[in-house]
Amino acid sequence: MSARGVVVIPAYNEEQGLPTFIPRLAEFLSGQRASTGVDFSILLVDDGSVDRTTVAMAQLAADHAAHPVTVDWISLSRNFGHQAAIMAGMTKAAPSADFVITMDADGEHPFTLVPELVARWREGAPIVHTARRPDRRLAWTKRVASSSFYWLLSRLSGLAVASGMADYKLWDGDLLRQVAASLPNCGSTRAFASWLVPLAPVVAYDQNVVEGRMSRFTSRKMWSMAASAIVRYSDLPLRFSMMVGVAALLAAAALTVFVVWAALTGRTVAGWASTLLVIAIFGALQSLAIGILSEYILRNLFRHTLPKFVVRRRLDAPGAPGAHSSRGSSAEESGESADSGGSKESGAAAGPPTDALGL
């Protein structure tokens, strides 16, 4: 039995590009059906475009109604942003898809990588990343800003985010169904994917720069995404306040010794010792209290909406009861799936679990 793969493409003001890009993509995917064993379809997500993007999407859906690769589309009520559009498409596709591939509508993500992504998925990878090698035609400032973005994101968040690892990814359908409740609060699908499966394979490719096209992923959006991922997945900022509180308390203790010595030896003016001690001690206690509060926030609220654990299980064989119909490899199950209406198929998958990843 063929697997079902859905290619999710968010689009904003793409009335000019979609009529050219989508037919090429559909023809390529149609030609890969036999070699990959996958029935592909395309899901377009209009992110509140102000031009005639929805008209173009409707026309593409009509033109491909009888095509081996069908085109469906949804339109958001306003411009919620690129990441929100990706999440909307993944949520829409996940219930019936064996896997979902996300890519941009600008043509810079080479769809010729799809067979390799599917091959890695069949080998058992629940997520397959791609990482672009930057085109030398890009301005050096853009290349430096991009590499700095990924370096900072990786170092401060603790996630295995390689340089150039964007939103061109393959997501296993079972995995998406289990983490569906966490998607709206994940902040960034890039960081969320790296958090879910830290050792997921990465397929590199050369960036395809479309001549005359201005990137909408501005520096402001880049650093805003980095800040969101760092705050969402790193405990360093919260732990820093605790470290500052402890350091301030030790400094206040040392200062107390000095103030007492100065007061006893007559090296102070009236009121100096008491004022300095009150400021130092209460300032240190405030910093420590903020640190303790941060620990409570970290443990009780910080990752409350994320899956508590991920279980990786090896299925016995394709077609086994509850097994993945066409892959016969691995599936992911989140700790909150039983309570959040997750996929029952994954939870009842046959075969003994081979390992568990506590995240």
Secondary structure, DSSP 8 states (H G I E B T S, - for coil): --EEEEEEEEESS-TTTHHHHHHHHHHHHHHTHHHHTEEEEEEEEE-S-SSSHHHHHHHHHHHTTTSSSEEEEEE-SS---HHHHHHHHHHHHTTT-SEEEE--TTS-S-GGGHHHHHHHHHTT-SEEEEEEE--TTS-HHHHHHHHHHHHHHHHHH-----TT--S-EEEEHHHHHHSGGGGGGSS-HHHHHHHH-TT--EEEEE----TT---S--HHHHHHHHHHHHHHH--HHHHHHHHHHHHHHHHHHHHHHHHHHHHHTT-S-TTHHHHHHHHHHHHHHHHHHHHHHHHHHIIIIITTTS-S-EEEEE-SSTTSTTS-TTT-SEEEEETTTTTTT--HHHHT-SS-EEEEE--
